[in-house]
């Protein structure tokens, strides 16, 4: 059994050594057409680690020839499939600019944006890549409004905006929980302004009401009346949209307390 295993290991090592020698021969060959044929062979077998260095070497050698665009195209995709998204994104964009009449130009323009999409992290992290992805997808939609990729493009933008919504909502919630009620009210209102039909709409409007109330009762006298009035408006806005909300009783309780505070404030003015 041991001898059989050692034999199998020997065969594997022999094959790997032979393959490596063959690849080294391709790398050292001065024949660019031979290299292109082998690079394409590696590419079609999903052997990106061998295909990419060959295509990268061939890009300047075939520039200006009939094969120039194809060589560049395969190099970019080999980079993409290896997970080098930043490099791939740059070259997808460059391809579309360099070969605007190529049958791959529109595809590469979309893939430039898609690489940014794939680099977009979870909502709790920095969203710089998300903004870049949205800009690139919107640019693609503007440049190719009749593309078959537009529905997919729109779906990706909806997903990315969802991340921005969750990020902004989480930040606004944090302000509320640490009792920074003015910042919470502003942040929550901005979420509603930027994402008017979001899935957190009921919770957000309830938190705006609560934030405005807490801000009002903790305000100096000169600001209290206006802030109580804003609280009452927030209550009306909430119940208009969600008359059967699970938080309706809590909202009504806040409203009654705001009315009582307003009456007390008015009585002390006399």
N, C-alpha and C positions, 0 to 999 in steps of 0.2 A: 504494500500500500504506500509506504514511504517513498519507494523508488518510483512508483507511478506518479505521485504528486510532484516529485522533483523533476521528473521528465516533463510533466505539463508546464511547470514553472520555466524550465529551460526553453521549451517551445515558445512560450509567451515572450520571454526576453529576447529570443532570437528574432521573432516577428517584429517586436518593437524596435530593435536595433536596425533591422533591415529597413523598416519604414522611415526611421530617422535618417538613415544614410540616403535613402531615396529623396527625402525632403531637402537635405543638404545639397544634393546634386541639383535640384530644381533652383534653390536659392543662388547657387554659384553659376548657373547657366547664363551666358550672355545673350541667349535667344529670347527676346521679349515675347514672341508669339508662343513659344513653348511654355514660358512662364504663365502667360495668360490662360492657355489651355489647362494647365495643371491647377492654377488658382481657381478656375471655374469648376474644375472637377472637385477640388476640396470644398468649395462653396456649396455645390449641389449635394454633397455628402454631409453638410452641416459641420464641417471641420473648420470653424471660424478662426481658430488659433493659427492654422497654417495659411488659410486663405487671405486673411487681412494683411499680413506683412507683404505678401506678394502683390496684392492689389495696390497697397500704399506705394510700393516701389514703382509700379507700372503707371500710376496716375500721371506723373509728369512725362513719362516716356510716350504715352499715347495721346497726350494733350494735343488738340488740333486735328486729330485723325477721326475716322468714322467710329472707331471703338472707344474714343475718349470718354464719351458720356457713360457708356456701359461699364467701363473700368471703374470710373468714379462712383457710379451707382452701386456696384457690388462692394466696393470698399466701404461705403457708408453703411450699408446694411450689415456687413460683417462686423463693423464696430457696434452697431445697434444690437445685434444678436449676442454680442459678448458683454452687453450691459454697460457699454461706455456711452451713456445717454447724453452727457454734456457735449462730447466730441461729435456724436452722431447728429445731434440737434443743429449744431453749428454748420456741419457739412450738408445736411438736408436743405437748409436755407440757402447755402451757397450754391448748391446744385440748381435749385429753382431759379436763382438769379443768373447763373452762368449759362444754363441751357433752358431758357424760357419756352422754347418751341418743342422741347423734348416731350415724348409721350409720358415721361415720368415726372415732369415738372409739377403738376398739380398734386400728385401723390407725395412728392418730397416736401412740398409746402405744408401739406397736412401733417406729415411725419415730424416736421420741425416742431409743430405745436404739440403733437402727441408725446414727444420726448419730454417736453416741459410738464405735460399732464402726468406722465409716469413718475416724474421727480417730485411731484407735489406731495408733501408729507401729511400725516394725520393732522386734524384741525388744531390740536393743542400746541403744535410746533410753529416755527416761523413760516409765514405763508408767502414769502417772496416768489417762490417758484409757481405758486398758484396764480398770482397776479400775472406773471410772465406767460403762463399757459393760457389764461383767459385772453390776454392781449393777442397772442399768436393765433388762437382759435378764431377770435373775432376778425383778425386780419385775413385769415383764410376764407372765412364766410363772406367777407367783403370782396375779395379778389375772385372767388369762384362761387358765386351765388347759385349756380345751377348744378353744382357738383353732386354726385350721388352720396358723397360723404357729409353733406350738410345735416341730415337727421342725426348722424352719429356725433357730429361737431356740436350740435345743439344739446344733445344729451350729456356730453362731457362738460359743457359749460354750466349746465344745471347742477351737475354733481360738484363741480368746483365751487360754484357760488354757495352750495350747501355747506361746504367746509368753512367758507368765510362767515356764513351765518352762525354756525356753531361756535366759531372762535369769538365772534363779537358778543354773542349771547352769553357765553361762559365768562367773558371779561366783565360784562354788565352784572351778572349774578354775583361775581366776586365783590364788586363795589357794594352791592346791597348787603351781602353777608358780613362785610367788615364795617358796615354802618356809615359808609360814605354815600349818603342818600342823594345829595345833589349830583354827584358824578354818576350814580346809578340811574337816576331819572334821565339825565342827558344821554347816557350810553344806551339805555333801553329805548328811548325815543328815536335815537339814530338807527337802531336795529330795525324798528318799524318803518322808518323812512327809506332805508336801503333795501329792506326785504318785506314789503307790505303784506304779502300773502304767505308768510312763513308758517311752519307747523307749530311754532311756539307762541303764536299770536295771543292766545288766551292767557297763558302764564305771564307773558311780557306785559300785557295791559294791566293785569292784576298787580304785578310788581311795580309798575309805574305809579299806580294809585297808592300803594303802600309807601313807596319812596317819597312821593310828594307829601303825604300826610306826616311821615316822620320828619321830613325836612321842615314842614310848616310848624309843628309843635315845638321844635327845637330852635326856631329862628328868633332873632331879636324882634322886639315889638314892631319896629318900622317895616319889617318884611313879612310879618306873620299873616296879615290880612290878604295880601296878594297870593301868598303860597297856599293859604286855606282855600281861596277861590279856585286855584289851580287844582287842588285836591278834589273839589266838588266836580270840576269839569272832567277830571280823570275818571271819577266814579261814573258819571253819565256816559262817557265814552265806553267804559267797560261793560255796563249793563245793556247798552244799545246793541253791542255786538254779541254779548254772551248772557242773555237773560236767564238762561238755565244752567249757568256755570256751577261747577262743584264748589267754587269759592264765593258763591253769591252771598251767603250768610256773613262770611268774613268781610266782604266788600261793603255790605250794608252796615255792618258794625263800625267799620272805618268811616263811612259816610256820616253816621249818627254822631260819632265822636268829633268829626270835623265841624258839623253843624253846631254842636255844643260849644266847641272852642270859639267859633265865629261869634256866637251869641254872647259868650263871656267877654270876648274882646270888645264887642260893640257896647256892652253894658258898662265897661270900665272907662269908656271914652266920655260918658255923660257926666 
